Amino acid sequence: MPDGQGGEQVPQNLDAVAVRAWSRLALDALGRAREEIDSINVYPVADGDTGTNLYLTVESASQAVDAVFTGHEPALPSLAETVRALAHGALIGARGNSGTILSQLLRGMAQVIGGAEGEGDGLGAERADGCEADHVDGRTLERALRQAAESAYQAVAHPVEGTVLTVATAAADAAATAEGDCEAVARAAYEGARAALDATPGQLSVLGRAGVVDAGGSGLVAVLGALVGALAGETVALRGAVPKGAAAKNAASRSGGHARVEPVECDDLPMEEGGPAFEVIYLLEAEDAAVARLRTRLDRLGDSLVVVGGDGLWNVHVHVDDAGAAVEAGVEAGRPHRIRITHFGVGDAHTTPQPPRERAQRAIVAVVPGEGLAGLYAEAGATTVPTRVGEPPASGELVDAIRRAHAREVVLLPNDAELRHTAAAAAAQARTEGVRVALIPTRSAVQGIAALAVHEPDRRFDEDVVAMTSAAGATRYGELSVAERQSWTMAGICQAGDVLGLIDGDVAVIGSEVARTAAGVLDRMLSAGGEMVTLVLGESVPDTVAEHLEKHVREAYLAVDTVVYRGGRQSALMLIGVE
């Protein structure tokens, strides 16, 4: 969002593109903070999953926004459509207490930005002026933040101060004092939320005893920081979790909240005695009157009741001792689906019991681009998750693959640097189901191949993971792709149609021919040494290119072997690995 001519600042308003950037930045921010937020999860139950739940909720929201953009290509969706998709995606993907509240916060914002401000729960109405604006200004964003906080309070049966609700209200209060465009309002809200988050240990005794801030509030601060980043085009430094002890907390506050601290282990956190045994979550199709009766009934059954949504679709979250009664209440109110029951400290349970089946001891789960690589990985015994161009797998797909592998121990190979947070969230979710998961941060399929080559299922799990991690880390990776447009790169300016040679993710060679560009990439990679070259050819690359490159390596680099695989459809133009 550049400045105008003559140094005049262009007002930063919120439009559809900014909302999409916000959803992606929020997902990245929560991905980076997920483990830390999990580690300070004390209230309402110290089950160590708030960060993961928030990540999964925003992941669903971000995917819904991307789907709206894809559906309108080459045009852009309206702002109203985009924020409604954001809110709907969060609603259907909401996980846990904090994720459910966050979905309602986003819905409250969408009611103002996307229409129907002050007109019940509907998101489909037009704005008060009778049209759907392509952007909103700072004052509208301020009203959206206020509506978000108020609607979240209304969704919680028994609001408690010192939680994400308090942080949301402080953000709205601070936004109301800001003067200027959306960036100024968002920045004020972010700073107000940070200050409120720092105060939460003094408002909620369980936080004070543990010496941590509220986990859900910490996640909201990350989401608001991402909003500032989307509007300002910058990365906002996020505060760390507050460690045990008032002295450490005060030190973090004096340092501006940017100090990195050691996370608190969940086992050290106080657990409320005598609390409900189950968390029950489900989507519910029901009329408003039936939901009102449902709230009353569930409030009698348990606590931590949050019911969010509207327009016939609701997300219900409650902690109870009688999970069956909570589900039955939903059946009486309407049609519940996506029912999820978690026994605190045990893991997930499902309403339909599955017959027991003997688990394998160990399995490999890998994300693979292309049919040929999928076959190669499957031959090596891996459970594969195919990836499509422009459609990376979601954490739910990775969790499903881990379940299909049906093993006590799983090694997860994401094979893409952009999937590190998604894979980490999937691993965390699978661990709650009793699976021991080790995530090896492979950034390319060729690193995954190197890891598979040293995999030995009969040795100790830790030793196997170390060997596979070492083999992957010792493999440099390259890739060939075709430039879609003129742009600046690390190797200079490229034109549309140029062949780009990337090494470790950065453009290193720009050429006009596949074979010559690949040879240039190999020369650069082998200049640092190597014993083995792996080439994975895309569907459009002829065998003659592989023959040319094998000859080039054989003649120029003695004692370096070359192995060639076919990636098939959906794979990159060429993947290159050097071990």
C-alpha positions as CSV (number, residue, x, y, z in Angstrom):
1,M,0.0,0.0,0.0
2,P,2.3,2.8,-1.3
3,D,2.4,6.4,-0.4
4,G,0.9,8.9,-2.8
5,Q,2.8,11.4,-5.0
6,G,4.6,14.2,-3.3
7,G,4.9,12.3,0.0
8,E,1.2,12.5,0.8
9,Q,0.1,9.5,2.7
10,V,-2.7,7.5,1.1
11,P,-5.4,6.5,3.7
12,Q,-5.1,2.8,4.6
13,N,-8.7,1.4,4.3
14,L,-9.8,-2.2,4.6
15,D,-10.7,-3.9,1.4
16,A,-11.0,-7.5,0.2
17,V,-7.3,-7.8,-0.7
18,A,-6.4,-6.6,2.8
19,V,-8.8,-9.0,4.4
20,R,-7.1,-11.9,2.5
21,A,-3.7,-10.7,3.6
22,W,-4.9,-10.4,7.2
23,S,-6.2,-14.0,7.2
24,R,-2.9,-15.3,5.9
25,L,-0.7,-13.2,8.2
26,A,-2.9,-14.2,11.2
27,L,-2.5,-17.9,10.3
28,D,1.3,-17.4,10.0
29,A,1.4,-15.5,13.3
30,L,-0.6,-18.2,15.1
31,G,1.6,-20.8,13.5
32,R,4.7,-19.2,15.0
33,A,3.1,-18.7,18.4
34,R,1.1,-21.9,18.6
35,E,3.5,-23.9,20.9
36,E,4.0,-21.0,23.2
37,I,0.3,-20.3,23.5
38,D,-0.3,-24.0,24.1
39,S,2.2,-23.9,26.9
40,I,0.5,-21.1,28.9
41,N,-3.0,-22.6,28.5
42,V,-4.4,-22.5,32.0
43,Y,-8.0,-21.4,31.8
44,P,-10.7,-22.8,31.7
45,V,-8.8,-26.1,31.5
46,A,-5.0,-26.6,31.4
47,D,-5.2,-29.0,28.5
48,G,-2.4,-27.3,26.4
49,D,-4.3,-26.9,23.2
50,T,-5.4,-23.2,22.9
51,G,-2.7,-22.3,20.4
52,T,-3.5,-25.3,18.2
53,N,-7.2,-24.6,18.4
54,L,-6.8,-21.0,17.4
55,Y,-4.5,-22.0,14.5
56,L,-7.0,-24.6,13.2
57,T,-9.9,-22.0,13.5
58,V,-8.0,-19.4,11.5
59,E,-6.8,-22.0,9.0
60,S,-10.5,-22.8,8.2
61,A,-11.2,-19.0,7.9
62,S,-8.2,-18.4,5.6
63,Q,-9.2,-21.3,3.4
64,A,-12.7,-19.9,3.0
65,V,-11.3,-16.5,2.0
66,D,-9.0,-18.1,-0.6
67,A,-12.0,-20.1,-2.0
68,V,-14.0,-16.9,-2.5
69,F,-11.1,-15.3,-4.4
70,T,-10.6,-18.5,-6.5
71,G,-14.3,-18.5,-7.3
72,H,-14.2,-14.9,-8.7
73,E,-11.0,-15.1,-10.7
74,P,-9.9,-13.2,-12.7
75,A,-12.1,-10.5,-10.9
76,L,-12.0,-9.8,-7.2
77,P,-14.8,-10.6,-4.7
78,S,-16.4,-7.7,-2.8
79,L,-15.4,-6.8,0.7
80,A,-18.7,-8.0,2.0
81,E,-18.3,-11.5,0.4
82,T,-14.8,-11.7,1.7
83,V,-15.5,-10.9,5.4
84,R,-18.6,-13.1,5.3
85,A,-16.4,-16.0,4.1
86,L,-13.8,-15.2,6.8
87,A,-16.5,-15.4,9.5
88,H,-18.2,-18.5,8.0
89,G,-14.9,-20.3,7.7
90,A,-14.1,-19.6,11.3
91,L,-17.5,-20.7,12.4
92,I,-17.4,-24.1,10.7
93,G,-13.8,-24.7,11.7
94,A,-13.9,-23.3,15.3
95,R,-12.0,-25.5,17.8
96,G,-12.0,-25.3,21.5
97,N,-13.3,-22.5,23.8
98,S,-10.9,-19.8,22.5
99,G,-11.4,-20.8,18.8
100,T,-15.2,-20.6,19.2
101,I,-15.0,-17.2,20.8
102,L,-12.6,-16.0,18.1
103,S,-15.1,-17.1,15.4
104,Q,-17.7,-15.0,17.1
105,L,-15.3,-12.0,17.2
106,L,-14.8,-12.3,13.5
107,R,-18.5,-12.7,12.9
108,G,-19.2,-9.5,14.9
109,M,-16.8,-7.6,12.7
110,A,-18.4,-9.1,9.6
111,Q,-21.8,-7.9,10.7
112,V,-20.5,-4.3,10.5
113,I,-18.1,-4.5,7.6
114,G,-20.2,-6.9,5.5
115,G,-23.6,-5.6,6.3
116,A,-26.5,-5.8,8.8
117,E,-24.8,-3.6,11.4
118,G,-27.2,-3.6,14.4
119,E,-29.7,-5.7,12.6
120,G,-29.6,-9.1,14.4
121,D,-27.3,-11.8,13.5
122,G,-27.7,-11.8,9.7
123,L,-24.7,-11.4,7.5
124,G,-26.5,-11.3,4.2
125,A,-28.0,-7.8,4.4
126,E,-26.7,-4.8,2.6
127,R,-25.0,-2.0,4.4
128,A,-27.1,0.8,5.9
129,D,-26.5,3.0,2.9
130,G,-28.0,0.3,0.6
131,C,-24.8,-0.8,-1.1
132,E,-21.8,-3.0,-0.5
133,A,-18.7,-0.9,-0.2
134,D,-15.4,-2.1,-1.7
135,H,-13.6,-0.7,1.4
136,V,-14.3,0.7,4.8
137,D,-12.7,3.5,6.7
138,G,-11.3,3.8,10.2
139,R,-14.6,4.7,11.9
140,T,-16.3,1.6,10.4
141,L,-13.4,-0.6,11.6
142,E,-13.8,0.9,15.0
143,R,-17.5,0.0,15.1
144,A,-16.6,-3.5,13.8
145,L,-14.2,-4.0,16.7
146,R,-16.9,-2.8,19.2
147,Q,-19.5,-5.2,17.7
148,A,-17.0,-8.0,17.8
149,A,-16.4,-7.6,21.6
150,E,-20.1,-7.2,22.4
151,S,-21.2,-10.2,20.4
152,A,-18.5,-12.4,22.0
153,Y,-19.7,-11.4,25.5
154,Q,-23.2,-12.3,24.5
155,A,-22.1,-15.7,23.2
156,V,-20.5,-16.8,26.5
157,A,-23.0,-18.0,29.1
158,H,-20.9,-16.7,32.0
159,P,-18.3,-14.2,30.9
160,V,-15.1,-14.0,33.0
161,E,-12.7,-11.0,33.2
162,G,-9.0,-11.6,32.6
163,T,-9.8,-13.7,29.4
164,V,-9.9,-13.1,25.7
165,L,-13.2,-11.2,26.3
166,T,-11.4,-8.6,28.3
167,V,-8.7,-8.3,25.7
168,A,-11.3,-7.8,23.0
169,T,-13.1,-5.1,24.9
170,A,-9.8,-3.3,25.6
171,A,-9.0,-3.4,21.9
172,A,-12.4,-1.8,21.0
173,D,-11.9,0.8,23.7
174,A,-8.5,1.8,22.4
175,A,-9.8,1.8,18.8
176,A,-12.4,4.4,19.8
177,T,-9.7,6.8,20.8
178,A,-7.8,6.6,17.5
179,E,-7.9,9.3,14.9
180,G,-7.3,8.4,11.3
181,D,-7.6,5.5,8.8
182,C,-7.9,1.8,9.3
183,E,-4.2,1.4,10.0
184,A,-4.3,3.9,12.8
185,V,-7.4,2.3,14.3
186,A,-6.0,-1.2,14.0
187,R,-2.7,-0.2,15.6
188,A,-4.5,1.4,18.5
189,A,-6.6,-1.7,19.0
190,Y,-3.5,-3.9,18.9
191,E,-1.7,-1.8,21.5
192,G,-4.8,-1.7,23.7
193,A,-5.1,-5.4,23.5
194,R,-1.4,-5.9,24.5
195,A,-1.8,-3.7,27.5
196,A,-4.9,-5.6,28.6
197,L,-3.2,-8.9,28.0
198,D,-0.4,-7.9,30.4
199,A,-3.0,-7.2,33.1
200,T,-4.8,-10.5,32.9
201,P,-2.7,-12.3,35.6
202,G,-4.0,-9.7,38.1
203,Q,-7.6,-10.3,37.0
204,L,-7.8,-14.1,37.0
205,S,-6.3,-15.9,40.0
206,V,-5.4,-19.0,38.1
207,L,-3.3,-17.0,35.7
208,G,-1.6,-15.1,38.6
209,R,-0.7,-18.4,40.3
210,A,0.8,-19.8,37.2
211,G,2.6,-16.5,36.3
212,V,1.2,-16.4,32.7
213,V,-1.1,-14.3,30.7
214,D,-4.4,-15.6,29.2
215,A,-3.7,-17.9,26.3
216,G,-6.8,-17.0,24.3
217,G,-6.0,-13.3,24.8
218,S,-2.5,-13.9,23.6
219,G,-3.9,-15.4,20.4
220,L,-6.2,-12.4,19.8
221,V,-3.2,-10.1,20.2
222,A,-1.4,-12.1,17.4
223,V,-4.5,-11.8,15.2
224,L,-4.8,-8.0,15.7
225,G,-1.0,-7.7,15.1
226,A,-1.6,-9.4,11.8
227,L,-4.4,-6.9,10.9
228,V,-1.9,-4.1,11.5
229,G,0.6,-5.9,9.3
230,A,-1.9,-6.3,6.5
231,L,-2.8,-2.6,6.5
232,A,0.7,-1.3,7.1
233,G,2.7,-3.8,5.0
234,E,4.9,-4.6,7.9
235,T,5.6,-7.4,10.3
236,V,4.4,-6.6,13.8
237,A,6.6,-7.9,16.6
238,L,4.4,-10.1,18.9
239,R,4.9,-10.3,22.7
240,G,6.0,-13.6,24.2
241,A,4.3,-15.6,26.9
242,V,4.8,-14.3,30.4
243,P,7.0,-16.7,32.5
244,K,6.4,-17.7,36.0
245,G,7.0,-15.1,38.7
246,A,6.0,-11.5,39.1
247,A,9.6,-10.3,38.6
248,A,9.8,-12.0,35.2
249,K,6.4,-10.6,34.3
250,N,7.5,-7.1,35.2
251,A,10.7,-7.5,33.3
252,A,8.8,-8.5,30.2
253,S,6.5,-5.5,30.6
254,R,9.5,-3.1,31.0
255,S,11.1,-4.5,27.9
256,G,8.1,-3.6,25.8
257,G,6.7,-7.1,25.7
258,H,9.0,-8.3,23.0
259,A,11.3,-10.5,25.1
260,R,11.5,-14.1,24.2
261,V,10.8,-16.3,27.3
262,E,10.8,-19.9,28.2
263,P,7.3,-21.5,27.9
264,V,5.7,-23.0,30.9
265,E,5.2,-26.8,30.7
266,C,1.5,-27.8,30.8
267,D,2.2,-30.4,33.5
268,D,3.2,-27.5,35.9
269,L,0.0,-25.6,35.5
270,P,-2.8,-25.9,38.1
271,M,-5.8,-28.0,37.2
272,E,-9.2,-27.1,38.5
273,E,-10.3,-29.9,40.8
274,G,-13.7,-31.4,40.2
275,G,-14.3,-29.9,36.7
276,P,-16.3,-31.5,34.0
277,A,-14.7,-34.5,32.3
278,F,-15.6,-33.8,28.6
279,E,-15.4,-31.1,26.1
280,V,-18.2,-31.3,23.5
281,I,-18.3,-29.3,20.3
282,Y,-20.6,-29.6,17.3
283,L,-22.1,-27.6,14.5
284,L,-25.8,-27.2,14.7
285,E,-28.5,-26.4,12.2
286,A,-31.4,-24.9,14.2
287,E,-33.8,-22.0,14.6
288,D,-33.1,-19.2,17.0
289,A,-35.8,-20.1,19.4
290,A,-34.5,-23.7,19.7
291,V,-31.0,-22.4,20.3
292,A,-32.2,-20.2,23.1
293,R,-33.7,-23.3,24.8
294,L,-30.5,-25.3,24.1
295,R,-28.4,-22.6,25.9
296,T,-30.5,-23.0,29.0
297,R,-30.3,-26.8,29.0
298,L,-26.6,-26.9,28.4
299,D,-25.9,-24.3,31.0
300,R,-27.5,-26.6,33.5
301,L,-25.4,-29.6,32.3
302,G,-21.9,-28.0,32.5
303,D,-19.8,-24.9,32.2
304,S,-17.6,-23.0,29.7
305,L,-20.7,-22.7,27.4
306,V,-20.2,-20.8,24.2
307,V,-22.8,-20.7,21.4
308,V,-21.9,-18.7,18.4
309,G,-23.3,-18.2,14.9
310,G,-26.7,-17.3,13.5
311,D,-28.8,-17.6,10.3
312,G,-29.6,-21.2,11.1
313,L,-26.0,-22.4,11.6
314,W,-24.4,-22.4,15.1
315,N,-21.2,-23.7,16.7
316,V,-21.8,-25.1,20.2
317,H,-19.0,-25.6,22.8
318,V,-19.5,-26.8,26.4
319,H,-17.7,-28.7,29.1
320,V,-19.8,-31.4,30.7
321,D,-19.7,-34.7,32.6
322,D,-22.4,-36.3,30.5
323,A,-21.3,-35.9,26.9
324,G,-24.3,-37.9,25.7
325,A,-26.8,-35.6,27.3
326,A,-25.1,-32.6,25.6
327,V,-25.4,-34.2,22.2
328,E,-29.0,-35.3,22.9
329,A,-29.8,-31.6,23.7
330,G,-28.4,-30.7,20.3
331,V,-30.5,-33.4,18.6
332,E,-33.6,-32.0,20.2
333,A,-32.7,-28.4,19.1
334,G,-32.0,-29.3,15.5
335,R,-29.4,-31.2,13.4
336,P,-26.0,-31.5,15.0
337,H,-23.0,-32.7,12.9
338,R,-19.2,-32.6,13.1
339,I,-19.6,-33.8,16.7
340,R,-16.3,-33.8,18.6
341,I,-16.0,-35.2,22.1
342,T,-12.7,-34.9,24.0
343,H,-12.0,-36.4,27.4
344,F,-9.7,-34.1,29.2
345,G,-6.3,-35.7,29.5
346,V,-7.3,-38.7,27.4
347,G,-7.8,-37.4,23.8
348,D,-10.6,-37.5,21.3
349,A,-13.6,-39.7,21.4
350,H,-16.2,-40.1,18.6
351,T,-19.9,-40.7,18.8
352,T,-19.6,-43.8,16.6
353,P,-17.1,-46.3,18.2
354,Q,-14.7,-48.0,15.7
355,P,-13.8,-51.6,16.0
356,P,-10.2,-52.1,17.4
357,R,-7.5,-52.7,14.9
358,E,-3.9,-53.5,15.7
359,R,-1.6,-50.5,15.2
360,A,1.6,-50.7,13.3
361,Q,4.6,-49.7,15.4
362,R,5.9,-47.0,13.0
363,A,4.8,-45.2,9.8
364,I,5.9,-42.4,7.6
365,V,3.5,-39.7,6.4
366,A,4.7,-37.5,3.6
367,V,3.3,-34.6,1.5
368,V,4.2,-35.3,-2.1
369,P,3.8,-33.1,-5.3
370,G,3.0,-35.3,-8.3
371,E,1.8,-38.8,-9.0
372,G,5.2,-40.2,-9.7
373,L,6.6,-39.1,-6.4
374,A,3.5,-40.4,-4.7
375,G,4.2,-43.8,-6.1
376,L,7.9,-43.6,-5.1
377,Y,7.0,-42.7,-1.5
378,A,4.3,-45.4,-1.4
379,E,6.8,-48.0,-2.6
380,A,9.0,-47.0,0.3
381,G,6.1,-47.7,2.7
382,A,4.9,-44.1,3.3
383,T,1.4,-42.9,3.6
384,T,1.1,-40.0,1.1
385,V,-0.8,-36.7,1.1
386,P,-0.9,-35.4,-2.5
387,T,-0.5,-31.7,-3.0
388,R,-2.0,-29.7,-5.9
389,V,-0.6,-26.5,-7.5
390,G,-1.9,-23.6,-5.5
391,E,-3.8,-25.9,-3.1
392,P,-1.5,-26.9,-0.2
393,P,-3.1,-29.5,2.1
394,A,-4.7,-28.3,5.3
395,S,-3.8,-29.6,8.8
396,G,-6.9,-31.8,8.8
397,E,-5.7,-33.7,5.7
398,L,-2.4,-34.4,7.5
399,V,-4.2,-35.6,10.6
400,D,-6.4,-37.9,8.5
401,A,-3.3,-39.3,6.8
402,I,-1.7,-39.9,10.3
403,R,-4.9,-41.7,11.3
404,R,-4.8,-43.8,8.1
405,A,-1.2,-44.8,8.8
406,H,-2.6,-46.4,12.0
407,A,0.7,-46.5,13.8
408,R,1.9,-45.8,17.4
409,E,4.8,-43.8,16.0
410,V,4.7,-41.5,13.0
411,V,7.4,-39.5,11.2
412,L,5.8,-36.6,9.3
413,L,7.6,-35.1,6.2
414,P,5.9,-31.9,5.0
415,N,8.4,-31.5,2.1
416,D,7.5,-27.8,1.8
417,A,8.8,-24.8,3.9
418,E,5.4,-23.2,3.7
419,L,3.8,-26.2,5.4
420,R,5.8,-26.0,8.6
421,H,3.1,-24.4,10.7
422,T,0.3,-26.6,9.2
423,A,2.4,-29.7,9.8
424,A,3.2,-28.7,13.4
425,A,-0.5,-28.1,14.1
426,A,-1.4,-31.5,12.7
427,A,1.3,-33.2,14.7
428,A,0.0,-31.5,17.9
429,Q,-3.5,-32.6,17.2
430,A,-2.4,-36.2,16.5
431,R,-0.5,-36.3,19.7
432,T,-3.7,-35.7,21.6
433,E,-5.0,-38.9,20.1
434,G,-2.2,-40.9,21.6
435,V,0.1,-41.0,18.5
436,R,3.8,-40.3,19.0
437,V,4.6,-37.9,16.1
438,A,8.0,-36.6,15.1
439,L,8.0,-33.7,12.6
440,I,11.1,-33.5,10.3
441,P,11.1,-30.0,8.7
442,T,11.8,-31.1,5.2
443,R,11.5,-28.2,2.7
444,S,11.4,-30.2,-0.5
445,A,10.5,-33.7,-1.7
446,V,14.1,-34.4,-2.5
447,Q,14.9,-33.9,1.2
448,G,12.1,-36.3,2.0
449,I,13.6,-38.9,-0.4
450,A,17.0,-38.6,1.4
451,A,15.3,-39.1,4.8
452,L,13.4,-42.1,3.5
453,A,16.7,-43.6,2.2
454,V,18.1,-44.0,5.8
455,H,14.8,-44.9,7.5
456,E,15.0,-48.1,9.5
457,P,11.8,-49.1,11.2
458,D,13.4,-51.7,13.4
459,R,15.7,-49.3,15.3
460,R,14.6,-47.0,18.2
461,F,12.2,-44.2,17.2
462,D,14.5,-41.4,18.4
463,E,17.5,-42.9,16.6
464,D,15.5,-43.3,13.4
465,V,14.3,-39.7,13.6
466,V,17.8,-38.3,14.2
467,A,19.2,-40.2,11.2
468,M,16.4,-39.1,8.9
469,T,16.7,-35.5,10.1
470,S,20.4,-35.6,9.5
471,A,20.0,-37.0,6.0
472,A,17.4,-34.4,5.1
473,G,19.5,-31.5,6.5
474,A,22.5,-32.6,4.6
475,T,20.6,-32.4,1.3
476,R,20.6,-29.1,-0.5
477,Y,17.5,-28.6,-2.7
478,G,16.9,-26.8,-6.0
479,E,13.9,-26.3,-8.3
480,L,13.1,-25.2,-11.8
481,S,10.0,-23.2,-12.6
482,V,8.8,-20.8,-15.3
483,A,8.3,-17.1,-14.5
484,E,4.7,-16.0,-14.9
485,R,5.5,-12.3,-15.1
486,Q,8.4,-9.8,-15.1
487,S,9.8,-9.4,-11.6
488,W,12.9,-8.7,-9.5
489,T,14.8,-11.7,-8.2
490,M,18.0,-12.4,-6.3
491,A,19.6,-13.1,-9.7
492,G,18.3,-10.0,-11.4
493,I,15.2,-9.1,-13.4
494,C,13.3,-12.0,-15.1
495,Q,10.7,-11.9,-17.8
496,A,7.5,-13.9,-18.3
497,G,8.5,-17.3,-19.7
498,D,12.0,-17.3,-18.3
499,V,13.2,-20.5,-16.7
500,L,14.1,-19.8,-13.1
501,G,16.6,-22.0,-11.2
502,L,16.1,-21.8,-7.4
503,I,18.5,-23.0,-4.7
504,D,17.2,-23.4,-1.2
505,G,14.2,-21.3,-2.1
506,D,16.0,-18.3,-3.7
507,V,16.3,-17.6,-7.5
508,A,20.0,-18.3,-8.4
509,V,19.9,-18.7,-12.2
510,I,17.7,-17.2,-14.9
511,G,17.8,-18.9,-18.3
512,S,15.8,-19.6,-21.5
513,E,16.3,-23.4,-21.7
514,V,15.5,-26.1,-19.1
515,A,18.6,-28.1,-19.7
516,R,21.1,-25.2,-19.6
517,T,19.4,-23.6,-16.6
518,A,19.4,-26.9,-14.7
519,A,23.1,-27.4,-15.5
520,G,23.8,-23.9,-14.0
521,V,21.9,-24.8,-10.9
522,L,23.8,-28.1,-10.5
523,D,27.2,-26.4,-11.0
524,R,26.4,-23.9,-8.2
525,M,25.1,-26.6,-5.9
526,L,28.0,-29.0,-6.5
527,S,30.6,-26.3,-6.1
528,A,30.2,-26.9,-2.3
529,G,30.7,-30.6,-2.8
530,G,28.4,-33.6,-3.0
531,E,28.2,-37.3,-3.5
532,M,24.7,-37.9,-4.9
533,V,22.4,-35.9,-7.3
534,T,18.7,-36.6,-7.3
535,L,16.6,-35.3,-10.3
536,V,12.8,-35.3,-10.3
537,L,11.4,-34.5,-13.7
538,G,8.1,-32.9,-14.3
539,E,5.6,-34.3,-16.8
540,S,6.7,-31.9,-19.6
541,V,10.4,-32.4,-19.3
542,P,11.8,-34.9,-22.0
543,D,14.1,-37.8,-21.1
544,T,16.8,-36.1,-23.2
545,V,17.2,-33.4,-20.6
546,A,17.9,-36.0,-17.9
547,E,20.4,-37.7,-20.2
548,H,22.1,-34.4,-20.8
549,L,22.3,-33.6,-17.1
550,E,23.6,-37.1,-16.2
551,K,26.4,-36.7,-18.7
552,H,27.2,-33.2,-17.4
553,V,27.6,-34.5,-13.9
554,R,29.5,-37.6,-14.9
555,E,32.1,-35.6,-16.9
556,A,32.4,-32.6,-14.6
557,Y,32.2,-34.2,-11.2
558,L,34.0,-37.4,-10.6
559,A,32.5,-39.9,-8.1
560,V,29.2,-38.1,-8.0
561,D,26.2,-40.4,-8.8
562,T,22.9,-39.3,-10.4
563,V,19.5,-40.9,-9.9
564,V,16.5,-39.8,-11.9
565,Y,12.8,-40.0,-11.0
566,R,9.6,-39.0,-12.8
567,G,7.4,-36.7,-10.8
568,G,4.4,-36.9,-13.1
569,R,1.4,-34.5,-13.2
570,Q,1.3,-31.7,-10.7
571,S,5.0,-31.9,-9.9
572,A,7.4,-29.0,-10.4
573,L,9.2,-28.6,-13.7
574,M,12.2,-30.1,-12.0
575,L,13.4,-30.8,-8.4
576,I,17.1,-31.2,-7.7
577,G,18.8,-32.6,-4.6
578,V,22.5,-32.7,-3.8
579,E,23.6,-34.9,-0.9
